[in-house]
Amino acid sequence: MARTPAAFRQADVVRAVKAVRAAQVAVSGVEIAPDGTIRVLTGVAPEAPSSPFDEWKQKRHANAT
Protein backbone atom coordinates (compact mmCIF):
# COMPACT_ATOMS: atom_id res chain seq x y z
CA MET A 1 0.00 0.00 0.00
CA ALA A 2 1.60 3.26 -1.14
CA ARG A 3 1.52 6.42 0.91
CA THR A 4 -0.13 9.45 -0.60
CA PRO A 5 2.20 12.36 -1.25
CA ALA A 6 2.17 15.10 1.36
CA ALA A 7 -0.14 18.02 0.65
CA PHE A 8 2.56 20.46 1.80
CA ARG A 9 6.20 20.53 2.77
CA GLN A 10 7.91 22.22 5.68
CA ALA A 11 9.71 24.46 3.20
CA ASP A 12 6.32 25.73 1.99
CA VAL A 13 5.35 26.75 5.52
CA VAL A 14 8.73 28.38 6.17
CA ARG A 15 8.49 30.31 2.91
CA ALA A 16 4.99 31.59 3.76
CA VAL A 17 5.97 32.68 7.28
CA LYS A 18 9.13 34.40 6.04
CA ALA A 19 7.10 36.33 3.47
CA VAL A 20 4.71 37.60 6.14
CA ARG A 21 7.57 38.54 8.47
CA ALA A 22 9.33 40.34 5.60
CA ALA A 23 6.23 42.53 5.36
CA GLN A 24 6.81 43.35 9.05
CA VAL A 25 3.59 41.69 10.20
CA ALA A 26 3.51 39.70 13.45
CA VAL A 27 2.78 35.99 12.98
CA SER A 28 0.60 34.42 15.66
CA GLY A 29 0.18 30.98 14.14
CA VAL A 30 -0.20 28.78 11.09
CA GLU A 31 -3.16 26.66 9.98
CA ILE A 32 -2.82 23.92 7.39
CA ALA A 33 -5.95 22.50 5.76
CA PRO A 34 -6.19 18.86 4.68
CA ASP A 35 -5.92 19.96 1.04
CA GLY A 36 -2.55 21.63 1.76
CA THR A 37 -3.78 25.22 1.98
CA ILE A 38 -1.51 27.19 4.32
CA ARG A 39 -2.97 30.09 6.31
CA VAL A 40 -0.59 32.33 8.23
CA LEU A 41 -2.41 33.92 11.17
CA THR A 42 -1.35 37.46 11.99
CA GLY A 43 -1.76 39.79 14.93
CA VAL A 44 -1.63 39.09 18.62
CA ALA A 45 -2.35 35.49 19.52
CA PRO A 46 -5.49 35.15 21.63
CA GLU A 47 -4.84 34.17 25.21
CA ALA A 48 -5.74 30.57 25.85
CA PRO A 49 -8.82 30.17 28.02
CA SER A 50 -7.81 29.26 31.53
CA SER A 51 -9.13 26.22 33.28
CA PRO A 52 -10.97 26.47 36.61
CA PHE A 53 -7.84 25.08 38.28
CA ASP A 54 -5.67 27.83 36.78
CA GLU A 55 -8.14 30.50 37.95
CA TRP A 56 -8.17 29.03 41.47
CA LYS A 57 -4.39 28.85 41.55
CA GLN A 58 -4.06 32.44 40.35
CA LYS A 59 -6.51 33.71 43.00
CA ARG A 60 -4.75 31.72 45.72
CA HIS A 61 -1.34 33.20 44.86
CA ALA A 62 -2.83 36.71 44.67
CA ASN A 63 -4.22 36.36 48.20
CA ALA A 64 -0.94 34.99 49.58
CA THR A 65 1.02 38.16 48.83
N, C-alpha and C positions, 0 to 999 in steps of 0.2 A: 504494500500500500504506500503510495507516494505522498509526500507532504505537499501541501499547496504552498506556492510561493508567498512570502510575506507581503502584506499590503503596503508596508512602508519599511524604511531602513532607519537606523539611528542617525545616519548622516543627513537624511531628509529632515528630521526633527531639529538637529543641530543647525542646519542651514536656515530653517524657518525662524528659530529663536535668535540667531545671530542677526538676521535681517531686521527683526523688530528692535533689538537692542541698538543696532546701528542707527535707527531712526530716533534714538534716545527716548524710547517708551519702556516703562517698567513692565516686566513679564511676571505675572502672578501664577501662571500654570500653563499646562499643555493638555489638550484633549485629543484623543485619536479615535476616530470612528472605525467600526469594523470594515468599512470599505477603504480605509487608508487615508481618509481626509484628516488633515492635521489642523487643529485650531489652537492658536497661541492666545492665551487669555492675558489681558493687559490690565493695568491698574493695581490698586491695593488688594491683596488677597483678603477675602472675608475671614473674619475670626471664626474659628471652629466653635460650634455650640458646645458649651460646657455641660458636663454631666452633673447630676445632683450631688455626686460625691465631690467633684471639683468645687462646686459652689459652697458646700459645707466646709470643705478644707480651707477655702479662701476666707470664709467668715471666721472660722476658728482662729486662723493666724492673725487676722485683723484685730480680733478681740484680745489676743495674747500680748500685743505690744502696747 
